[in-house]
Amino acid sequence: MRNRLTLALLLLINFFNAQQEIYQKVCQFLKDNNPDLIVESKLVIINFDNSASQINKTLYSELEKMANIYEAAKLKGGRKGVICVSIIPNSQREIELNKEGYKKIVKIKESDIEFAKDESLSNIAFSSNGEVVFKNADKKEIYELVHKLITR
């Protein structure tokens, strides 16, 4: 019984470390490649574009709307706004997204960033101190979840 509890605790710690690694790697990539973009004190929402086929316009429209509206808003977990990031499979997807007009979403190719890929993650949001705010939210709920984080 004690061994199982220890094993479960170790798996849980490993799971949280993997998520923390994603946050750290994405933030470091943003700092290195977008020096104009201030990452500190911002909520970071990361979308994992796992589809090899068509762009999910509903999801990307929600992310673009959120990036425009909450870019500098005071939010719980991000006093200076939000940054929306999408981890995309290739350069072709980046071209497609730019053609569709998704300019506020920061696009990072999978090949440009190394982290332990978790196929079960579709999206995840981190507060400015790296804590998970939400993950695997439905594409239609992401905007609502961020809207609830507004501080007055």
N, C-alpha and C positions, 0 to 999 in steps of 0.2 A: 504494500500500500504506500509506504513511504517513498519507494523508488518511483512509483507511478506519479506521485505528487511532484517529486523533484524533476522528473522528465517533463511533465506538463508545464512546470514553471520555466524550465530551460527553453522549451519550444515557444512559449509566450514571449519571453525576453528576446529570443532570436527573431520572432515575427516583428516586434516593435523596432528592433535595431535595423531590420531591412527597410522598414518604412522611413526611419530616420535617415538612413543612407540615401534614399531617393531625394528627400528634402535637401540634404546637404549638397549632393551632387548637382541638383538642378540650380540651387542658389549660387553655387560656385561657378557653374557654367554661365549663368546670367551675369554675374559680376565680371567674369573674364571676357565675355563676348558682347555684352551690352553695357559699357561703362556709364552710359547716360541713364540707365534704368536703376533706380534706387530700390533695393530689395528689402532693406531693413524696415521694420515696423509695418510690413505689408502682409496681408493674407495671400498665400500662394495656392492657387487651384491648379492641379495638374490633371490633364486628361490624357489617357493612353489610347491612341488611335490604333486599335488592333485590327481594324477591317482592311482587308486588301482590296476590296471593291470600291464602292461608291462612298462619297463624303456624306456623313450624317449631318444634313443641313440644320435640322432641329437643334442638335447639340451645339454645333458651332455658332448658330445664331444666338443661342442662350449665352454662350461664353463671350461672344463679341458684345452683346448688349450689356452684360455684367461688367466687362472690362471698360466700356464707355461710361456707364453710370456710376460705378463704384471705384473708379480709378483713383480718386483722392478722398473718398468718404471715410469717416471715422467708423470703424467696425470693431466688434469684440474680436480680439485676436489679430487685428491689423489696424492700428490707429491711423495709418496713412494710406489706406485704400487696399486695392486688390491687384494682383497680377495673375493673368490667366495664361497657362502654358499648355501646349499640346505636344506630346511625344509622338512624332509621326514616323511611319516606316521608311520613307525615302524622299528624295528631292522632288519626285513627280507629285507627291501629295502636297508638298509645300507650294509648288506652282499652281496646283488646282485650288488650294485655299486662298492664295493671293488673287487669283482670277475671280473668285467668288466675292472678294472684297473684305476678307477677314484680316484686317490690318492690326488690330489691337492685341490679338492673340499671339503670344511668342511661340514660335515653332522651333522645336529641337528634333533633329533626326536621331533615331535610335543609335545610329553608328557614331554619333558625336558625343554620346554620354554612356558611360559604363556603370551599370548597377545590376543587382540581382533582379531580373525581370520576374514579376509575379503576374501570371496570366489571369488570375482571379480579380485583379484590380482594373476597373474601368476608369475611375477617377478618384482623386483624393485631394483634400484641402488641408493645408497646414497653417497654424497661427504663426505669428512672427517669431515665436520662440520654438517652433518646430513641433508643436503638439498637433495631433490629428484632430481636425474639427469635424469632418465627415468623410466618408469614403463610400464608393460604389453607389452614389446617389443616382436616382433615375434622372435621365437627361432633362425631363420637364420640371424636376424639383430643385435643380441646382440654383437657379435664380432665387427661388423662394427661400432656400436655406441661407443664402448669403444675405438676402433682404432682412431676415430675422436677426442678423448680427449687427444691425445698425444701432449705434449708441446715440442717445439723444442728449 
